[in-house]
Amino acid sequence: MSHGPRPPKGIRTIGDLPVGATRVLLVRHGQAAANVEGKFGGLTGCDGLSDLGRDQATKLARRWSRSGEVDDATILVSSDLRRAIETADLLSAALPSARRIAPRPGVAELHPGDADGLTWAQYAERFSGVDWDVDPTVPIAPSGESWATFTQRAVAAIDALAQEFAGQTIVVATHAGVVESSMLHHCFGGPAGRRLGLRTDHASVTEWLITAEQWFLVRYNQTEVALEG
């Protein structure tokens, strides 16, 4: 597609996308049963996707099948939480060339520790309040992660995937906190303890192109609703 004459590179506000870069697509899982129930969904508390969540992931897979936008995917991976595994299961139909690899715990949502499986009300009754805007190093509950340790872990896991499968296209079924961690570190360059408060939707796509010099943000939080609008 021709875009007509372009201004000189030194003053251009829209850059060129790199050729031969590693492509990483972070897909937030579809709506989870734990989201509906209002509880912590760690390894114990996660009951997988809701009916709506399965529909959301299926619609994304159908879009990919129609558009061919991820036909070059060579790797499909999820976190080890059931809602992400089920999301990857549904996406796999649209990724015929992708090799499914074992779940990576590093791209899981923040570990809730002793709060796993508790409702929000039960958590408030059992544990003292945590305010990560004041101190992001406080664990969410005993045996759980703090916001600071979680973001460090999540960024390291994404970076490791990009390095392990350099030059390939990687689809990662993951979580809102992992998406925010990637934005915090690679887009805003913020400290691990900072919070952005992003509204990352279920079954949305955030895409990075990665070279040896830079991470390029191609899209954030792209959903069927956004495309239809």
C-alpha positions, 0 to 999 in steps of 0.5 A: 500500500502506498502512502504517498510522499513522506517527510524526512526521517529525522522529523517524521512523527510516525516511524518505520516498523522494523523488519525481521523483529521478534513479534510478541502478542500478549492476549489477556484471557477471556472473562474468568469465572473468578472475575464473575465471582469476585475472588482471587484466582490463583492456582487454587482459586481459578476455575477457568473461563466463564461462558462469556470468556469462552465466547470472547476468546472464540471471537478473537480466534475467528477474527485471526482466522479471517484476517490472517494477521497472526498466520506467522505465529510459531509459538503459543504459550500461556501462563499456568493458570486455568483461565489462560490455558483455556484461552490458549486452547481456543486461540490454537485453532487460529494458529496452524503453524504455532507450536504449543509449549508448556505453560510458563508460570512467569507470565501468570497474574500476581500470586495471591498467596494465602488469599488464593480463592478468597472473595474480596470480602473475605480478604478484607476481613482476614488481612490488613489492607494493602495500598500499593500506591503508598508502598508497592513492596508490601505482599498482598497476603502471606506467601503472596507477591507484592506489586513490585516483585510481581512486575519484575517477575512478569517483565523478566518472563516476557523478556525471556520468551522474546530472547528464547524465540528471537525473530519469531512470532509469539502469542502469549495467553496471559493476564492484565497485570502482565500486560501492564507490567510490559507497558510500565517497563518497555513503554513508560520506563517506570520503576517496578513499583509504579502502577499505571491503572490501565484498563486492559480488557478481556481477550484484548491484544497488545503487540510488541515488535522487538529489535536489539535496540528497542521495543516498539508498541504496535497496539494496546488493548485491541478488542472486537469492540474497538475494531467494530467502533 
